[in-house]
Amino acid sequence: MPGRLSVIGLGPGSTALLAPMALSCLAQAGAVVGYDRYMEMVDPDLLQGKTLFSSPMKKEMERTAKAVEFALAGLDTVVVSSGDSGIYGMAGLVLEFLEREGLLDTVDLEIVPGIPALCAAAALLGAPLMHDFASISLSDLLTPLPTIMKRIRCAVEGDFVIVLYNPKSRKRDSYLGQALAMAAEHRGPDTPVGFVRNAYRPDQDVRVATLGSCDPEWADMLTTVVIGNSASRLAGNKILTPRGYFEKYG
C-alpha cells in the first residue's frame, strides 16, 4: 500500500513555532523531502533513521516527484516548506502533481497548516493586520511582473494593508521601490511600514518606519514587508491598524 504523503510548514524559523501536527508528521515519517536550506532547519533528531532527499532552489518539481516516489514505495513521506506550506509553499505543487499523474485516489495526501511568515512578521510589528490585507509576492520567477504590479496597484487603491513576500534579490533590486512608490501615491508619508528579516531566528531584524522615511535597501529575500493602510498608525514602536472598536463602541 502507498504511504501517506504529508506537506507541512516548519513555521517562521524557531522550533518553538513548529505546529504540533507538523511535528507529529515528522516524528512518524519514513521519508522527508525538502529544499536543502529548509532541511537544515529541522531538528536532526527528527531525521534520524529516515530516508532523506534534499535539493537546491528551483528544483521543486524534482523534490515533488521524489516525494511521490517514496510514498508509492510505501513510505509515509513528509514534504517540508517554511512558514505554511499552503502559502507560497509546496502544497499546491504536490496536489497539482498528483492531479496530473492521476494519483489523487492512490496517494493519501495530507496538507498540514503551519504558521506563515506574515503572521510572524505581524506579531513582531504589533497589530498591522487587524483589518483586510493583501499578500503579494514580488518574485517574478513564476508570475509576470506586469501582473504583480497590477495586483499591488489594485491593493493600494482598495486601501488594503499590503504584505510583500520575496521583496528583493540580486536580480530584482527595484521592484520593492516601485511598490513603495505606488503606495505613496495614494497614502500619506506618515503611513507606517514594517520590515521583518528572519523572524524568530537568531539574526532577526525588525524595523518600523514610514513611507516617507523607509529605505528599500533594508530588505532582501529573507524579509517580509508590511505597508499599512490609510488607518494604520504608529503606536510607540509598533504598527497598529485599528479594527474600529473604539469608533463603534467607545
Secondary structure, 3 states (H helix, E strand, C coil): CCCCEEEEECECCCHHHCCHHHHHHHHHCCEEEEEHHHHCCCCHHHHCCCEEEEECCCCHHHHHHHHHHHHHCCCCEEEEECECCCCCCCHHHHHHHHHHCCCCCCCCEEECCCCCHHHHHHHHHEECCCCCEEEEECCCCCCCHHHHHHHHHHHHHCCCEEEEECCCCCCCCCHHHHHHHHHHHHCCCCCEEEEEECCCCCCCEEEEEECCCCCHHHCCCCEEEEECCCCCEEECCEEECCCCHHHHHC
